[in-house]
Amino acid sequence: MDKFVRKEGLVAPLDRSNVDTDAIIPKQFLKSIKRTGFGPNLFDEWRYLDRGEPDSDNTGRPLNAEFVLNRQRYEGATVMLARENFGCGSSREHAPWALLQFGIQTIIATSFADIFYNNSLKNGLLLITLDAATIDQLFRETESQEGYRLAVDLEHQSVTTPSGESFSFEIDPHRKHCMMNGLDDIGLTLAHADQIKTFEAAHRARQPWLFG
């Protein structure tokens, strides 16, 4: 996965609570066995006025003009604001895949569902929890200032507004290390490749009959 150290991006305000994973990527798209191609169907039932189907062409589908991600001023947003309990519902890993493949790199909310939180960090999607008063402020500023951008610094665990105001956030040190170094679970394992090879060679020498 991509490294995340410091990124600055346009902010899109999704002013909703309890956004569940079926809204993030509806159940019909879980039929795909690929780990790519989910971005066009992110929030499918909210972004479009018709029903989307797996592997269908989204070109020409009628858009919901009222949905925040369809508004021109938020085109290309990489930071999303949300309210409490974002990512509730089923544990589908497709949800962070869809968000990342759409271009969202960071979500800032008052709280996240536990399984979604863990799935997201394992895939390189940074989730930041801030208090409700700060989230309210960020929503007001985002909606009142077109082109509103936030700088997210994972190394120093801070979110900085265009005015220079900064907010700190907490993150597990292990997860922080993984994201800053672009290490998913496979990458973490491969980091110990030499030790694994040494163990396998010793194991083969001790019990050769297990290896034919």
Secondary structure by P-SEA (a helix, b strand, c coil): cccccbbbbbbbbcccccccccccccccccccccccccccccccccccccccccccccccccccccccccccccccccbbbbcccccccccccaaaaaaaaacccccccccccaaaaaaaaaacbbbbbbcaaaaaaaaaaaaaccbbbbbbbcccccccccccbbbbbcccaaaaaaaaacccaaaaaaaaaaaaaaaaaaaaaacccccc
